[in-house]
C-alpha cells in the first residue's frame, strides 16, 4: 500500500497525562502534512478546530478506563461533538462486561451513540479480555449501533494483534490501536481486517511506506 492510500486510514494520536498545546499543534502539523486524521485530548478540540480546520478530528470519551457514569459519558460525548470532534472513541466499561452485565454495557453505549450525529468507535481493551469476552464486547457495540470497534487505549499492557483484529472484524469495522509503530505492522493489521490504524507513530509508519504503488 502506498503512502497516499495509507495516510487517510491513520488516526495520528497524541494522548497522555502530560500532553501540552504545543504537542497538539505538532501532531496537527504532521497530520496536515501527511494527510492523516488526528486523535486528541478533549481539551484540545477547540484549539484544533481553529488551528487545523481541514484535519479530521477525533477525541476520546470515558478515557482511559471506561468507568465513568453513563450520563457523564453521554455528556462528555455531546460536549466533544459540539466542540468540533468529527468522531468519538469511547471506552467500554470492561468491568461490567466481565461481570456479565452485557445489557448495561450495550445501553450505556447506545445512549451516547444516540446523542451525537457523528461516528462512535468503541474501545474494548482487548488485552484485558478473553476471546469470548471480546466477541461479547463487539456484539454489545454492534447492538448499540457503533460505527467501529477499537482494540486498545494504549494504556493497558498489550495492544493490537492480528488475531484480535481478525476476531473483531467478524462483527464491525475495526480500528487497530496500541503498539503499531511501523509500516509493516500497520499493513499486517489492515491485511487482518482492520479499516483504520490508531498510532502515535503515524509519521514513522508513512515514512516506511512506498510513495507509489
C-alpha distance (Angstrom), angle and dihedral (degrees) to the residues before:
residue distance angle dihedral
X1 . . .
X2 3.78 . .
X3 3.78 126.0 .
X4 3.79 97.6 -103.8
X5 3.81 92.5 51.9
X6 3.80 93.8 45.8
X7 3.81 99.6 45.8
X8 3.85 97.5 72.8
X9 3.82 89.1 52.6
X10 3.82 93.0 59.6
X11 3.80 123.5 89.2
X12 3.81 99.7 -157.8
X13 3.78 102.3 -145.8
X14 3.80 136.0 -151.7
X15 3.82 112.0 173.6
X16 3.78 133.0 140.9
X17 3.79 142.9 100.9
X18 3.81 97.0 -80.1
X19 3.82 102.2 42.3
X20 3.80 110.9 141.4
X21 3.81 130.3 -161.1
X22 3.80 88.1 -105.4
X23 3.81 89.6 56.3
X24 3.78 88.6 51.9
X25 3.81 93.0 49.7
X26 3.80 91.4 50.0
X27 3.81 91.0 51.1
X28 3.79 90.5 49.1
X29 3.79 91.1 48.6
X30 3.80 89.6 53.5
X31 3.79 93.1 45.1
X32 3.79 90.6 50.8
X33 3.80 93.7 46.1
X34 3.80 95.4 49.8
X35 3.80 100.2 31.9
X36 3.81 97.1 -112.1
X37 3.80 130.5 141.3
X38 3.81 119.4 -115.3
X39 3.82 131.2 -130.5
X40 3.80 112.0 -160.3
X41 3.81 141.7 170.8
X42 3.81 112.7 -86.8
X43 3.79 93.6 -112.5
X44 3.82 90.6 60.5
X45 3.79 98.5 57.7
X46 3.78 97.7 93.8
X47 3.79 90.2 47.5
X48 3.81 90.2 49.3
X49 3.79 95.6 48.4
X50 3.79 90.3 55.1
X51 3.81 96.8 38.5
X52 3.82 100.4 43.8
X53 3.81 110.4 11.3
X54 3.81 92.0 165.0
X55 3.84 93.9 61.4
X56 3.81 119.0 92.5
X57 3.80 104.6 -119.5
X58 3.76 131.7 -153.9
X59 3.77 133.7 172.7
X60 3.79 138.8 -173.3
X61 3.79 131.0 -100.9
X62 3.81 126.0 -159.4
X63 3.77 88.1 6.9
X64 2.98 132.6 -149.3
X65 3.82 106.0 -4.9
X66 3.80 104.6 21.5
X67 3.80 94.3 -132.6
X68 3.80 98.6 122.3
X69 3.78 118.2 124.0
X70 3.83 108.1 -90.5
X71 3.80 92.6 -117.2
X72 3.80 90.2 52.1
X73 3.80 90.3 51.7
X74 3.79 90.8 50.1
X75 3.79 92.7 49.1
X76 3.80 91.4 45.2
X77 3.79 89.6 53.5
X78 3.79 93.4 48.2
X79 3.80 91.1 47.9
X80 3.81 91.0 50.8
X81 3.81 92.3 49.1
X82 3.80 91.3 50.0
X83 3.81 89.8 48.4
X84 3.80 90.8 57.4
X85 3.81 109.7 -85.5
X86 3.79 113.7 153.2
X87 3.82 92.8 -165.8
X88 3.81 137.3 12.8
X89 3.82 130.6 -141.8
X90 3.82 108.0 -157.7
X91 3.79 124.6 -170.3
X92 3.79 114.9 -127.4
X93 3.80 117.0 -131.7
X94 3.81 97.9 -105.0
X95 3.80 93.7 -176.7
X96 3.80 93.0 58.1
X97 3.79 91.1 45.6
X98 3.81 90.7 52.7
X99 3.80 88.9 49.2
X100 3.81 89.6 57.5
X101 3.80 94.2 -110.0
X102 3.79 93.1 136.0
X103 3.80 94.5 148.2
X104 3.79 91.1 55.5
X105 3.79 90.8 48.4
X106 3.80 90.6 50.5
X107 3.80 94.0 46.0
X108 3.80 93.1 49.7
X109 3.80 90.9 52.4
X110 3.80 92.8 44.1
X111 3.80 91.5 52.8
X112 3.79 91.7 55.5
X113 3.80 95.0 41.2
X114 3.82 91.6 51.3
X115 3.80 90.8 50.8
X116 3.82 97.5 59.6
X117 3.83 132.1 52.0
X118 3.80 94.7 -144.5
X119 3.83 133.3 85.0
X120 3.80 116.0 -81.1
X121 3.80 122.6 -156.7
X122 3.81 118.5 -161.3
X123 3.81 118.0 -139.6
X124 3.80 107.8 -148.3
X125 3.85 98.4 -179.9
X126 3.79 97.1 -131.1
X127 3.82 95.0 -164.7
X128 3.81 89.0 69.8
X129 3.81 97.5 46.9
X130 3.78 139.3 76.5
X131 3.79 117.6 -129.7
X132 3.79 90.0 -101.6
X133 3.81 90.5 52.1
X134 3.81 90.9 48.1
X135 3.79 89.5 55.7
X136 3.80 91.7 48.4
X137 3.80 90.4 48.7
X138 3.79 90.9 52.0
X139 3.79 91.1 47.0
X140 3.81 90.5 52.5
X141 3.80 90.9 49.2
X142 3.79 92.3 48.7
X143 3.81 91.8 48.0
X144 3.81 88.9 51.9
X145 3.82 89.9 53.9
X146 3.81 96.2 -112.3
X147 3.79 116.7 173.1
X148 3.81 95.1 -139.0
X149 3.78 144.0 -8.6
X150 3.79 121.1 -126.5
X151 3.79 127.0 -152.8
X152 3.80 105.3 -139.7
X153 3.77 150.4 -0.1
X154 3.79 91.6 -140.0
X155 3.81 88.9 -122.9
X156 3.82 98.6 91.2
X157 3.79 125.9 72.5
X158 3.79 106.3 -87.0
X159 3.77 132.3 21.1
X160 3.77 140.9 -155.6
X161 3.80 120.4 -15.5
X162 3.77 129.5 -175.6
X163 3.81 90.3 -121.9
X164 3.81 92.2 55.1
X165 3.79 92.0 46.5
X166 3.81 90.8 51.7
X167 3.81 91.5 48.7
X168 3.81 94.4 47.0
X169 3.79 94.1 45.8
X170 3.80 88.7 66.0
X171 3.83 87.2 74.3
X172 3.81 110.0 28.0
X173 3.80 142.1 -10.6
X174 3.81 109.7 -71.1
X175 3.77 136.1 -134.5
X176 3.80 108.4 -157.8
X177 3.78 110.5 -150.2
X178 3.78 136.5 162.7
X179 3.78 127.0 65.4
X180 3.81 97.8 6.7
X181 3.79 104.7 140.3
X182 3.80 108.6 149.8
X183 3.78 142.2 49.0
X184 3.80 92.4 -111.5
X185 3.81 91.9 52.1
X186 3.80 91.5 48.8
X187 3.80 92.6 49.6
X188 3.81 90.6 48.6
X189 3.80 89.6 56.1
X190 3.79 92.5 48.1
X191 3.79 91.3 48.4
X192 3.82 89.0 51.2
X193 3.81 89.6 57.2
X194 3.82 107.0 -83.5
X195 3.79 117.7 145.6
X196 3.80 97.0 -169.2
X197 3.80 137.5 25.6
X198 3.80 123.4 -143.9
X199 3.79 113.7 -161.0
X200 3.77 143.4 143.5
X201 3.81 85.7 -145.7
X202 3.78 96.4 66.3
X203 3.78 93.7 130.9
X204 3.81 93.1 49.9
X205 3.79 90.5 48.5
X206 3.79 92.7 52.2
X207 3.78 94.4 42.4
X208 3.81 86.6 59.8
X209 3.79 93.1 51.1
X210 3.81 124.0 94.7
X211 3.79 112.9 -104.6
X212 3.81 91.0 -138.7
X213 3.79 134.4 31.8
